[in-house]
Amino acid sequence: MIGAALLPRQFRLDLPLRRDASGRFLPWIIALMVYLAAVGGIALIWLGDTLNQWDESLTSKLTLQIPADTSAARIDMVLGALRQTKGVVWAYLLAPEETAKLLEPWLGSSVSIATLPLPRLVDVRVDPHVAIDYATLRQQLDTIVQGAQLDNNGTWLAGVREFALRVEGVITAGVLAVTALIVTIVVFTARIGLAIHRTIIELLHLLGAQDSYIARQFQVHALGLGLRGGVIGGTAAFATVVVLGPAAHMFALPVPIAAYGIFDWRLWLLLIVTGLAAGGVAMLTARITVLRQLARMP
């Protein structure tokens, strides 16, 4: 009672809304919704980081495979053609030992590369800001060495981006669905509260209380429940990221906690915004619902 008396007038509750059983489980329901929304936001950050990392590492790299039986003279001609192509920064022929090191995770160290007809690999770096006619380049390389294969990561990355956009669309739709569920639950809770306290509300009307005053009671109550649920859900989402951090480090995934740990400002901003948004949505929904219901009361 003393704490309530010390609160500013606009945040005091003259109606006994805190005793309602209808709002007892609302913070936990909102917490679950906030947790799902926060995890979805973290997934969007992860997707964005992954795409940016792949763009930086793959759009400027090409791999040329030359048949194993190609002569040294032909290989030199291929390297010369690549280096003279506009947009190609450099072309480097990997030594057999380097190729063996790349294949070691799959073949093991006991297999002798010399006994395998492996193609020679050329690491090609290009300027991503310069347009290269890959069709003409492939045709030119094929005339020098028949069977040479130039792998361009651009086509593969375009497919990955399209898939990532679809995933982002699904996550965004999920966040919107979570918001709609919070609105629905708050509307239901506010209507139950109005029904429970209908007698008191009618008495307040007789005493001259305005609808805005009664609505403020419900919106302050909903704000407190929403913020409480936001804190619980945000804390659970943060704990989830912290637990998954070691796994992200192990697999070198660009998850915020893996890149910057708990000091990643995007992670904190997401959790804070999600928690505040839960309280704001609950407050605004309660106010609109109560005002509409009061307008229908005789």
N, C-alpha and C positions, 0 to 999 in steps of 0.2 A: 504494500500500500504506500509506504514511504517513497519507494522507487518510482511508482506510478505518479505520485504527486509532484515529483521533481521533473517529470517530463514536460516538454513544451505542450501548450494547450492542444495544438493540432495533432499531437501524437498520443494523447490520452484516450483511453477506452472507457467510456461511461456505460456502455453495454457489456454485459458479462460474456463476451464472445470467446474468451480464453477457456471458458468452462465447457464449451460445446464439444460433444464427442465427434461431430462431423468434421472438425478441423484437426483432430488428433493425429490422423495418419497422413494429412495433406503434405507436411514437410518431407516425409519419407517418399511419397509418390513423386513429388517435385524433385527430390534428390536423385531418384532413379532416372527421371527424364533429363535432368542436368548432366548426370554422368554419361548418358548415351550421347547427348549433344556435344559434350566436351571431348569425348573419345572420337566422335565423328570429326570434330574440328582438328584434333591432333592428326587424324588420318589424312585430312586435306593438306595439312602442313607437310606431312611425310611424303605425300604424292608430289607436291610441288617441289620439294627438295630433291626427290629422286629424279624427276624429269629434268630439273636444272643441272643436276650432276651429270646425267647421261648426255645432255646437250653439250655441256662443256667438254666432256671426255670423248664423245663418239662422233660428233658432227665434224670435227677437224681431223679424224683419223680414217684411213682406208687400209685395207689389207689386200695385197696381190699374191695370189698363189700361182707359182710357176711349176710345171711338171718336173718331176725329179730327174728325168733324163735330158733336160735342157743343157746345152753346152754353155760354157762360161762366156763365150763371145755373144751368144744370144741374150744371156742375162745382162751383160753390159749394155747391149742395145736397148733392152727394155728399160733399164735404169736411166739411160740417156733420154729416152722418149718421155719418161715420167718427169724428169727434172726440167725438160724444156716445155712442159705443158703449163700454160698460164693458170695460176691458182695453186699449183703444187709447191709447197714450201721446201720439202725435202723427201727423199726416198732412200731407205736404208735396207740393205739386204741382211737378213738375220743369218748368223752363222749356224751350222748344224747343231752346235752345242746349245745355242740359245733356243732353237726350236725344241730340242730335247728337254730343256728346262720347262718350257711351256706345257709340254705334253706329259711331264712327269707325274702330275697329280692323277692322271687317268691311266697311264701305262705303267707307272712305277719306275724305280731306278734300276731294276734288274734287266729291263729290256734294252737291247742295243739298238740305237736309232739307225746305225749304219746298215742293219739288216732289213730295214723297212723302207719301202718306196715312198717316202714322204715328200710332198712338194716343197720347194723352196719358198719361203715367205719373205715378202717385202713390206716393211712398215712405211706407209705413206702418210705424210702430214699435209693437209691442205688448208688454205685460208677460207674459213666459212663464209666470209663476206664476198668472195669471188665466185661467180657462177661458172661451173665446169660442165662442158658437154661430155657427159659420161658415155653416151652412146658412141660418139666419135672416138673417144679415148679407148674404149674397149675394142672397137674395130681395129684401131691402130696397133694395139698390143697383140691382138690375135693374128695380125699379119706378120708380126715378128716372131711370136711363139704361139703356135696353135695349141689351144687348150688353156691358155692363161685366164684366170678368173679374178676379176676385180670386184671385191665386196664393198658395196656402199651401204653405210649404216643409216642413211637418210630415209630410205623406204621403210626399214624396220622401225626406226624411231617414229615415223608418221603413224604407223599402226599402233605403236605403244601410246602415243599421245591421244589418238582417238579412243582407245580403250580407257585411258586414264580420265578423259573427259566424261565418259559414260559412268565410271565409278564415282567421280565427283558429283555428277548429277544425282546418282542414287543416294549418296551421303547427304547432299543438300536437301533432297526430298525427305529423307529421314529426319533431318533437323527440323524442317517445317512441320512434319507430322508430330514430332515431339512437342513443338510449340502449340499446335492445335490441341493436343491432348491436355497440356497444362491449362489452356483456356477452358476446355470442356470441364475439367475437374474443378477449377475455381468457380465457374458458373454454377455447377451443381452444388458446391459447398455453400456459396453465397445464398442460393435459393433456400437451402435447408436452414441456414442461419436466420433468414427472414421469416421463415415459417415458425421456427422455434420461438423467436422473440417478437412475434407479431403483436401480442398484447402490449408489450412495453413500447413498441414503435407507435402503436395507435395512441397510447397515453402521451408520448412525447409530442405527437402531432397536435393533440388537444392543448398541450402546454405551449404550443407555438414553435416547436422545433421544425426547421426546414429540412427538405429532402437532402440537401447538400451536407448538412451536419450528420445525418444518419449514414449517408453514403461514406463520409469520411471515416466513421467508425469501422466500417467493413473494409475499406481500402487500407487503412493502417494495419488492421489485423492480418489481411492478406499479404501485405508487404512484409510483415515480420515472418509469417510462415514461409513465404517465397524465398526470402533471404536466408532463412535457416536451412531450407532444403538446398539452396544454391551452395551454401558453405559445405554441407555434407556431401553433395554430389561432386563439387569441385575438388574437395579433399580426396575423395575416393578415386577420381580420375588422375589426380597428381600421384597418388600412391601407386596406381596401376602403371603409370609411365616410369616411375622410379624402379618398380620391380622388374619391368621389361628392359630397363636400361642396360644391364649386363648382357642380355641376349642381343640387343642392338649393337653393342660394342663387338661382340663375338662375330656377328655376321656383317659388320661394317655397314649397317643400315643408317641412312641419314635421318634418324629420329631426333627431335629436338633434344631430348635428354642425353642422347648418345653424342651429339655434336658439342653441346655447351653445358650439359648437366642442368642443375636446377637454376642456373643463371641465364638460361635462354629467355629473353624478354617476351618472345612470342607465346611461350607456354604460360607465363604468368598473366599476360594480357588476355589470352583466351579464357583462362579460368576466372579471372576477375569479371570480364565482360559477360561470360555465361551466367555467373552467379547473380550479378546485378540485373541482367536481363530477366532472369527467372522472377526476381522480386518485382521488377517493373511490370512485367506481363501480368503477374498475379494481382498487383495493385490496380492497374488500369482495367482489367477484366472485372474485378470485384466492383469497382465504382460504376462502370457502365451497366452491369447487371442489376445492381441495387437501384440505381436511378430509374431504370426501365420498369423494374418491379414496383417501385414506390409510385410511379406515375399511374399505374393500373389500379392501385389501391383506392378504395372509396374515401 
